[in-house]
Amino acid sequence: MLHNTPYKYLLCGLLLAACTADAFAAPKPSRDHETGEYPGTRRSSVTFGEEPATSFKSNVPATPCSSDVIVGAGQTERYLPLLAGRNVGLLTNHTGLVGHTHLVDTLLARGVAIRRIFAPEHGFRGEADAGESVTSYRDQKTGIEVVSLYGANKRPKPEQLNGIDVIVFDIQDVGLRFYTYLSSMHYMMEACAENGVDFLVLDRPNPNGFYVDGPILDPKNRSFVGMHPIPIVHGMTLGELARMINGEKWLRNGGQCALKVIPCLNYTHQTRYTLPVKPSPNLPNMRAIYLYGSLCYFEGTPLSVGRGTDAPFQIYGHPKLQSSYSFTPQSNPGAKNPPLRGVLCHGEDLRREPPDSILWKNGINLAYLIESYRQIGGGESFFLPIFDKLTGVSYIREMIVAGAGADEIKSRWKGDVERFLVQRKPYLLYEE
């Protein structure tokens, strides 16, 4: 379970989340081949069966408490009618909770016909190591087939969607471009668009949704750890991003799926949302989630970022770094073969300092990476091929090698952030 942050926020009233039009009526009507819409779903200039986001105007502070947020999955009265009498597939994992009950159990108890479960990286139960392939199997508890969407089968095959009318997506994200749950959602949306299957997102807050930072992905660096032309820290929920993917026609061949989003209630982009469960094995607490945007780049270098310890993404180190703090990565349930396993590493412990408030203010901090590079050296050999995939651009690596500082590099992507804030606005469901 995640640790609570020390910061609490007063409830600022009910957030009027945008309602979306019903794109899932059964029996399913034929879609217009030119517009991609279903008959009767267009209510404004916004297509794809959705209403535009509400225009938010309020004089109260936009910082409701995490405990006051009602996630999409918790609003069963809004989405159960959309699933009645339909064959349902779920793209979810261990984070898909309705209170303390998993969404699968919630739906089965209400008579929903779940035909297949699709699982992202780390598997349905969220126990697999990063990058570990998980084969398809039958869930022992429910007997439902679980199809892995990681490894060789990232994009669902047409036969895997046979007999399914609607895919329900419910996964907790952390708000960074290289976190692969977003990529899994993209491929499922793509498959739904190409096979006439509806796509329903039960939205969840973004714990890093209060800021936008980092360069926009260069298409040449597109990969499963970065598929969209968005900043590293995009500040959007997956429901909002689903709307953007559809609206910007980022799916293959410009496809658009029949999309509906059930928004969160009592949430704004200024909410400091505390996750009730760790989203993946190596993000064990909120501290790691806040540091993730600054430390993940070490995954593209020879350094350890704490995998194989009790503090992943809260510490970093290498045998050649000069520091009084040290640790030795070992095999553990979340990291079976971590980088620098069994090797004494010297580095930094960021579990307590700087405080969360400073992390929130500074956003992405490249100083940790730059200082490590300067101590270890090695020029271009310091960077592994995946480094540019994580950052999304080549100029961060090139500027570090040339001797640039963190502030100079961040100024390079300032324009990217400003353009993205404008581009994303039509797709937002929550007050900024």
N, C-alpha and C positions, 0 to 999 in steps of 0.2 A: 504493500500500500504506500501511497505517496505521503510524504510529510506535509503538514500544513505550512503555508507561508506565514510569517509573522505579521503580515499586513491584512487588515480587515477593512472592509468597506461597507458603508451604510446603504441600505436598500433605497433606491431612488425612484421606485414606482414601476409599474408594469410597462414593459416595452411593447409597443404595438408592432409586432412582427408582421411582415408582409404575408398575406394569404396568397396561395397559388391556385390556379384553376385546375379542375379535375381532368387530367389527361388519361385516366385509367378506367373509365367507365366500361362495364362489361354488359353485353358483348362488345368487343373492340370494333369501332367503325374503321372504314378505310381512310388512310391518310391522303391528303391532297398531294399529288406528285410534284407540283411546282412549289408550293409553300412549305411542305413538310408538316402542315398542321392537320389536326383532326377537326372535323366539322363542329362548329359551335364553340371552339376553344379560344379563338382570338377575341380578346377583350380590349386591346389597345395596340399600340405599335410594337409591343413586346410579343414575340412569337413563342413557339415551342410549348404552348399550353400553359404558360405562366402569366400571372399578373405582374406588373412592375413593382419594385420595392416601394414601401411607404416612404413618403417624405417626412423626415424626423425633425421636429421642432420642439425643444424643451428647454426650460430654464433651470432644471434640476441637474445636479452633478451626475455625470454618466459613469458611475462606478458602483454598480450594485454588487452585493455580496455573491461570492461563488455559490453559497448554499441556497440562494434564491433563484438560481437559474434552473429552468425546466428544459431539459434537452428534448429534441424531437421525438426520440423513442419513448419518452415519458408521457406523451400526449396521445395515448392509444385511441381516444375517441375521435381523433382527427384522421388517423390512417387505417384503422381496422375496416371501415366501410369500403376503402379502396382495394382491400384484399379479399373481401368476401366472395366466395365462389370462384376464386381464381387460383391457378397453380403458381406458387411463389418460389423464387430462388433468393437466397440471402448471400450477400457479400459482407462478411463480418468476421470478427475475432473476439478475443476475451474481453475487449473493451465495450462490446455491445450490450450494455446493461440497462435494464429498466429497474431503477432502485438497486436492489441486491440480486435481482433475478436476470438471467441472460435473456436476450430478446428471443432466442429460439424457444426457450421454455414458455415465455410469455405468449408467443403466438400459438404454439401448440396447445396450450391450455385454453385458448379461445377458439380453437377449431380451425385455425388457418392451415391450409394444405401446403406445407413446405416440402418441395420436391428435391431440392439440392442446396447444399451450402458450399460457397466458394470462400477460400481462405487466402489472405495476402501473405507477404513475408512474415516470418515467425510462426505461421500456422494458425489454425482455428483457436487453439488454446493459448497461443502467444508464448510458447516455450522454446521454439527453435532458435538457434543462434543466427546472428546476422549473416546473410548470404547462404545459409543452409537450405538445400533443396528439401522440400517436404512432399512426399508422394500422396496421391489420393487414397482415401480409405473410407470406411463406414464408421461414423461416430458411435462409440460403444453405448453411450447413454440413450441416444434417440434412434439409432439405426439408420439415420439419414446419411446419404453419400456426401462426403466432403471432397471437393475438388480443389487441389492446390493451384493457385495462380502465381506461383513463384518458381524459379528455375526455367525449364524449357517451355513451360505452358503458362506464359504471362498473359496472353490474350485468349479469352475463352473461345473454344471451337464451336462452330454452329451446332454440332451434335450435343454439346454440353448444355445448350440452351433449349434443346428439343422439349416440347411439352410445358415450357415455362412461359407464363403470361407477363409477369412483372418481376424485376429484380429489386429487392430492398437492400439499400446500402446503409450500414451503420457501423462506423469505425471512428475511434477517437484519433484525431491528428494532432501534431504539435506545431504546425505552421511554418515548416521550412521546405523549400523546394525539393531538396534531396531526400526527404523522408518518403519512402516508396509507397505508402498507402495511397497517396495522390495518383501515382502512376497506375496502380491497380484499378482505381476508380476510372481513370481515363480509358484504359483498355476495355473495361466492362461497359462503359458508355458507348464505346465504339462498336462492340459486339451487339449491344442492344439496338443501336441505330441500324445496323446492317441486317438484323434478323427480326425486326418488328416487335421487339420486347420493350415494355415500358420500364422506366427507371425512377425509383422513388428513393430520395435521400432523406434519412432521419438525421437532421443536422445536430452537430455538437460544437461547443465553443472552441475557439482557438486560444490556447494558453499563452501564445505569443502574438495575439491578435491586436495588440495596442500600438504597434509600430510597423513600419516598412523600411527595409534596409537591404543593401546589396545590389550587385549588378543584375541586369536582365540577361537571361541565358542567350548566348550566341548559338544559333542553330547548329553550327558545326560541332558543338559539344553536347548535343542532344543525346540522352541515354535514359536508362530506367531510373537513374538518380537525378534526373532533370529533363523533363519532357516539354516544358512550356516556357514561352518568352515572358517570364515573370521574375521579380527579384528573389534573392535567396530567402529573405523573410518577407512574405507577401501580405501578411496581416489579414488574411481572409479565412473564413471557415470553408470546409469542403463543400457545403451546400452552395455557398457563394461561388466557389471555383467551378462547380459543376455548371452553374448558370453561365459563367464566363467561357468555359470550354465550349459549351453549346452555342452561345451568342457570337463568339469570335470565330466559330467554325474551325476549331483546332483538331477535330476528329478527322480520321482518315477520309480523304476525298471530299472534305468539307461537310461530312455527314452531321446530322443533328438527331439526337434521340428524343423520345417523348419523355420529358422530365417534369417531375414534381418534387418540391422541397418542403418538408415540414420544419419551419424555423424554430429555433430556441425561443423561449420566453424569458423576460427579465435579463437579457444579455445585451451589452453593447461592446464595441471594440475597445473600450477602456476598462472593461471588467477584468480583474486579475483572477482568472478562473483556476481553481485548484483541482487537478484531476483526481478522481476517486480511486483509480487503479493505474499502475504503471503501463504506458502504452506499448512498450517493448522491453525485452530483458535488460538492456543496458541504459535505459532512462528510468532509474529507480525512484526519482523524486523530483520535485519542482526545481530544485537547484540545478540539476542536470539538464532539465528542459530549458531553463533560462540561459545556461552556458553553451548549449548545443550549437547555437548559431556562431559562436566564436571558436569552438574547439573541434568541430567536426573535420576541419581541413587537415588536422593532424593525421587523419585516416589516409591522406594522400602523401604522407611523408614517412620517414623511418621511425618516428616517435610512437610511443604508447599513449593512448588517451584514457588509460585506466581500465580497459577491458581486462577481465581476469582479476579484478580487485573488488572491494566493496564500495568503490566510489567511481564508477565509470562516468566519463564526461564531467568530472569535477576535479580531476587531477590530470597531469600529463608529465611525461618525462622520457629520458634517454640516458644511456650510460655516459655519454659525453657532456651532458649538461652540468653546469656548476651550480650546485644548490645543496643546502643542508637537508632538505626533505628528500626522502627516498622511498621506493616501493618496489616490489617484485611481482609482476603479473604471474598468475597461476591459472590452471584450468579450473573453471567453475561452471555451474549450470547455464549461465548466460554467455559464456565464452569458452568453448571447449579447447580451442587452440589460439589464444590471443597473441597479438604481436609482442615480441620480446618476452615470451613465456620463459620463466625461470631466470631471467636476467635482471640484475639490480639496476634500477633506473633512478636517476636524480632529476628533480623537476620542481613543479609547483603544486601546492595544495590550495584549491580555490573553494573549498567547502564552506568557508566562513567569510572570507574577505575577497573582493569587495562585497558590501551588502547588496541585497537584491535591488534596492532603490538605485544604486549606481549602475548595476547591470541593465536595468530598464532604461536608464537615461542614456547610456553609451551605445546600446545596440550591439552590432557586430564589432568586436574588438580584435583587430589583427595583430596587436602588439605582442601577444603571446607567441604567435607563429613567427613573427619577424625576429624577435629576440632569440628564439630557438634556432632559427636559420643562421643568424649571425654567430652564434656560439659553435654550432656543429659544422657549418661550412658545407662545401661540396658542390656549390654552384647549382647547375641544372639537375645534377644527380640527386639532390636533396628531394626532388619532387617526383613522385610516382605518377604513372600515366593517368590514374583516376583523379589526380588533383584538379586538373582543368575541368573534369566532368562535375566535380563537387562545386567549384566556384562558378562554373558556367562560362567563364571567359579565360583567355590566355594572358591578359594584361596584368592580372594580379601576380601571377608567377613571374612574369617578365619584369615588373616594377620592383618586386622584392629582390630579385637577382641584381638589378641595377642600383639598389641601395635606397629605394624610396621608403618613407615612413608610413605609419598606419593612416594618419590624417590625410596625407597626400593621395594615397590610394582610394580612401573613402570619397574624397572630393571628385574623383573620376566618375563615380557612379551616381552622383547627386542628381544629374539630369534624368537618369533612368528612373529613379524613385519618383521624381516629380511627374514624369509622363505617365507612369503606371498608376499613380493616384488618380489621375484624370480618367484613364482608360477603364479602370475597374469600377468607377462610381455607379454606372447603370446596373451593375450586378450585385451590389451590396444589399443585404437584408437587414442590417443592423446599423444603428447610429455610430458614426465615427467619433 
